[in-house]
Amino acid sequence: MADAELGAAAPCICRIQQIMTSFQRIWTPILFLIAAAIPPASWAQAGQRNSGNTSGQRHLSTSSEFDTGFHLLYELKFAPAREQFTAWERQNPEEPLGPALEAAADLFEEFYRKGVLTSDFFLDDRRLLGGIVGKPDADLEASFSAAAQRSEELARKRLASDPSNPDALFAQTLAAGMQADNASLLEKRQIESLGFLREADRSAKALLAIAPDAGDAYLAIGAANYIIGCLPAYKRAFLRIGGVHGDRAAGMQQLAQAASSGHYLRPYAKLMLALAELREKKLSMARQQLAELAAEFPDNPLFAHELSKLSASAAQPHPSDD
């Protein structure tokens, strides 16, 4: 009788074994990549150990070309913005910030073309956590990748002789953070993006340790913290195996820090913060961020459009509005 029951159960047992084998085959390399790519400390703790020691504090370099270039970038005038960055790069060929900002112009343009910087994208979990519809522009993608790689190479060279160089650490943070965004949102290679997030996190923490006033560094940490905190519970559970505990509240605090104390990335941090506030139903706070952006960059139709959409929805009741 036992043999007969065992024989009848054999197909079920075999199927369970197949399922477990498939699960192991699929998730073992993923979990390995997660554990290898992410540092053990939570992003929620980033910046908490930088407030007590200001000895040997250094500062990021400033440049009128950078200020002009970023202003043009936030007005969606991509070609003139890129020319500001590449002109500075030609005059300073050994500096890693030049190609990093050139890559930023490429990525920001592609984000705009694909609607990434909109509430329609950010409030749609399938798009925010799964990437764009279609493929990125091949020419912009090639230009972005080449510039980001040049920046990384120059940053490594500079840090080999000056491990605490703030400009090189900022360039590393930018390049790695942008490559994480590119891999996750444009190329839809979410697992590969984790390695870039690890590098951005490490560089941002190193930068804040020696330049606590580099508020731009909080953007990379805050965005990663918030988006990981938005993942479904089962995905967060797998990430916790690698020591990652994304925190939406901490991420918003870090985005707010970048939006208030950042320099070049302050407007971008304000936009990310506004979109996060929309997700959290903090509508009046999001409206304030968008109104300030629209006033600062009147030639950018994106900010005005998002503000108009939010204002139009204000006539409707929102129980969760603050």
C-alpha positions in Angstrom: 0.0 0.0 0.0 2.8 2.4 0.9 4.6 1.6 -2.4 1.3 2.3 -4.3 0.9 5.6 -2.6 4.5 6.5 -3.2 4.1 5.7 -6.9 1.0 7.8 -7.2 2.8 10.7 -5.5 5.9 10.4 -7.7 4.8 12.8 -10.4 4.0 15.5 -7.8 7.4 15.0 -6.1 9.1 15.2 -9.4 7.3 18.4 -10.3 8.2 20.0 -6.9 11.8 19.1 -7.5 11.7 20.7 -10.9 10.2 23.9 -9.5 12.9 24.1 -6.7 15.7 23.4 -9.2 14.4 26.2 -11.5 14.0 28.6 -8.5 17.6 27.9 -7.4 19.0 28.2 -11.0 17.3 31.6 -11.5 17.7 33.2 -8.1 21.1 31.9 -6.9 23.1 34.1 -9.4 20.8 37.0 -8.7 21.3 36.8 -5.0 25.0 36.4 -5.5 25.1 39.6 -7.6 23.0 41.4 -5.0 25.2 40.4 -2.2 28.4 41.3 -4.2 27.0 44.6 -5.5 25.6 46.2 -2.4 27.6 47.2 0.7 26.3 45.8 4.0 25.3 49.1 5.5 21.9 50.5 4.8 21.5 53.6 2.7 19.3 54.9 5.5 22.4 55.4 7.6 24.3 57.4 4.9 25.5 60.8 6.1 24.8 60.1 9.7 28.4 59.7 10.6 29.6 62.9 8.8 28.5 65.5 11.3 31.1 65.2 14.0 34.4 65.6 12.2 35.2 68.7 10.2 39.0 68.5 10.4 40.6 68.5 7.0 37.3 69.5 5.4 37.6 70.1 1.6 35.2 71.6 -0.9 34.0 71.0 -4.4 35.3 73.2 -7.1 33.0 75.8 -8.7 32.8 76.9 -12.2 30.8 79.6 -14.1 30.7 77.2 -17.1 29.2 74.5 -14.9 26.6 76.9 -13.5 25.6 78.1 -17.0 25.6 74.6 -18.4 23.3 73.3 -15.7 20.9 76.2 -16.0 20.7 75.5 -19.7 20.2 71.8 -19.0 17.3 72.5 -16.6 15.8 74.7 -19.3 16.0 71.7 -21.7 18.5 73.5 -23.9 20.6 70.4 -24.3 23.0 71.3 -27.1 24.1 74.6 -25.6 24.4 73.0 -22.2 26.5 70.2 -23.6 28.7 72.7 -25.3 29.4 74.5 -22.0 30.6 71.2 -20.5 32.6 70.0 -23.5 34.3 73.5 -23.8 35.4 73.3 -20.2 36.5 69.7 -20.8 38.7 70.7 -23.7 40.5 73.2 -21.5 40.8 70.7 -18.6 41.3 67.4 -20.3 42.7 65.6 -17.1 39.7 66.6 -14.9 37.0 63.9 -14.4 34.1 66.3 -13.9 34.1 67.4 -17.5 33.0 64.1 -19.1 30.8 63.4 -16.1 28.7 66.5 -16.8 28.8 65.7 -20.6 27.2 62.3 -19.6 24.7 64.1 -17.5 23.5 66.2 -20.4 23.1 63.0 -22.5 21.1 61.2 -19.8 18.9 64.2 -18.9 18.0 64.6 -22.6 17.1 60.9 -22.9 15.1 61.0 -19.7 13.1 64.0 -21.1 12.6 62.3 -24.5 11.3 59.2 -22.8 9.1 60.9 -20.2 11.1 59.6 -17.2 10.9 63.0 -15.5 7.1 63.1 -15.3 4.5 62.2 -12.8 3.0 59.8 -15.3 6.2 57.8 -15.2 7.1 58.1 -11.5 3.6 57.2 -10.3 3.4 54.1 -12.4 5.1 51.2 -10.5 5.5 49.2 -13.7 7.6 51.9 -15.4 9.4 53.3 -12.3 10.5 49.8 -11.2 10.6 48.2 -14.7 11.9 50.8 -17.0 10.8 52.7 -20.1 8.7 51.4 -23.0 10.8 50.7 -26.0 14.6 51.3 -26.3 16.8 54.4 -25.7 18.2 56.4 -28.5 21.3 54.6 -29.8 23.4 57.7 -30.4 22.7 59.3 -27.1 23.3 55.9 -25.4 26.7 55.6 -27.0 27.7 59.1 -26.2 26.6 58.7 -22.6 28.5 55.5 -22.1 31.7 56.8 -23.6 31.6 60.0 -21.5 30.8 58.1 -18.2 33.6 55.7 -18.8 36.1 58.6 -19.5 35.0 60.2 -16.3 35.5 57.0 -14.3 39.0 56.5 -15.8 40.1 60.0 -15.0 38.6 59.9 -11.5 40.5 56.7 -10.7 43.7 58.2 -12.0 43.2 61.3 -9.8 42.3 59.4 -6.7 45.4 57.2 -7.1 47.5 60.2 -6.3 44.9 62.1 -4.1 42.5 59.7 -2.5 40.5 62.5 -0.9 40.0 64.7 -4.0 36.4 65.9 -3.7 36.0 66.7 -7.5 37.1 63.1 -8.4 34.8 61.6 -5.8 31.9 63.8 -7.0 32.7 62.7 -10.6 32.7 59.0 -9.5 29.4 59.5 -7.6 27.8 61.2 -10.7 29.1 58.6 -13.2 28.1 55.6 -11.1 24.7 57.0 -10.2 23.9 57.9 -13.7 25.0 54.5 -15.0 22.7 52.9 -12.4 19.8 55.0 -13.7 20.6 54.3 -17.3 20.9 50.5 -16.7 17.7 50.3 -14.6 15.3 52.8 -16.3 16.5 52.9 -19.9 18.2 49.6 -20.6 16.1 47.7 -18.1 19.0 45.8 -16.7 18.0 46.2 -13.0 20.4 43.5 -11.6 23.4 45.1 -13.3 22.4 48.5 -12.0 23.0 47.3 -8.4 26.8 47.3 -9.0 26.7 50.9 -10.1 24.6 51.8 -7.1 27.2 50.2 -4.9 29.9 52.4 -6.4 27.7 55.6 -6.2 26.9 54.9 -2.6 30.6 54.3 -1.7 31.8 57.4 -3.5 29.0 59.6 -2.1 29.8 58.6 1.5 33.5 59.2 0.9 32.8 62.6 -0.5 30.5 63.6 2.4 33.2 62.4 4.8 35.7 65.0 3.6 33.3 67.6 2.2 30.1 67.6 4.4 28.7 70.6 2.5 28.6 68.7 -0.8 24.8 68.4 -0.7 24.7 67.1 -4.2 26.0 63.8 -2.9 22.7 63.1 -1.1 20.8 62.9 -4.4 22.3 59.5 -5.4 21.9 58.1 -1.9 18.3 59.4 -1.4 17.1 58.3 -4.8 18.4 54.8 -4.3 17.0 54.6 -0.8 13.6 55.8 -1.8 13.2 53.6 -5.0 14.4 50.5 -3.2 11.9 51.3 -0.4 9.1 51.4 -3.1 9.9 47.8 -4.3 7.4 45.0 -3.5 7.9 43.2 -0.2 9.3 40.0 -1.9 11.9 42.0 -3.8 13.0 43.9 -0.7 13.3 40.5 1.1 15.8 39.3 -1.4 17.7 42.6 -1.3 17.9 42.3 2.5 19.9 39.1 2.0 22.6 41.4 0.6 22.2 43.8 3.5 20.1 46.4 1.8 17.2 47.9 3.7 15.8 50.7 1.5 13.8 53.3 3.4 11.3 55.5 1.7 11.2 58.0 4.6 15.0 58.3 4.9 15.2 58.5 1.1 12.9 61.5 1.1 14.9 63.2 3.8 18.1 62.7 1.8 16.4 64.1 -1.3 15.2 67.1 0.7 18.8 67.6 1.9 20.0 67.6 -1.7 17.2 69.9 -2.7 18.1 72.4 0.0 21.9 72.3 0.2 22.9 70.9 -3.2 24.4 73.1 -5.9 24.5 71.7 -9.4 22.0 69.0 -8.7 19.7 71.0 -6.5 16.9 71.5 -9.1 17.0 67.9 -10.1 16.7 66.9 -6.5 13.8 69.2 -6.1 12.1 67.5 -9.0 12.8 64.0 -7.7 11.5 65.2 -4.3 8.3 66.6 -5.8 7.6 63.3 -7.6 8.2 61.3 -4.5 5.9 63.6 -2.6 3.2 63.0 -5.2 3.6 59.2 -4.7 3.2 59.8 -0.9 0.1 62.0 -1.5 1.9 65.0 0.0 0.3 67.2 -2.7 0.8 70.7 -1.2 4.5 70.0 -0.6 4.9 68.7 -4.2 3.1 71.8 -5.4 5.6 74.0 -3.6 8.6 72.3 -5.2 7.1 72.4 -8.7 6.1 76.1 -8.3 9.6 77.0 -7.3 11.1 75.1 -10.2 8.7 76.7 -12.7 9.6 80.2 -11.4 13.3 79.5 -11.5 13.2 77.9 -15.0 10.3 79.6 -16.9 11.6 78.2 -20.3 11.1 74.6 -19.1 7.7 73.4 -20.1 8.0 70.3 -18.1 7.9 72.0 -14.7 5.0 74.3 -15.8 3.1 71.3 -17.1 3.5 69.2 -14.0 2.4 72.2 -11.9 -0.6 72.7 -14.1 -1.6 69.1 -13.8 -1.3 69.2 -10.0 -3.2 72.5 -9.8 -6.0 71.1 -11.9 -6.4 68.1 -9.6 -6.5 70.4 -6.6 -10.2 71.1 -7.3 -11.0 67.5 -6.6 -11.1 66.2 -3.0 -7.9 64.5 -1.8 -8.4 62.9 1.6 -4.7 62.2 1.9 -3.6 65.7 1.0 -1.5 67.4 3.6 
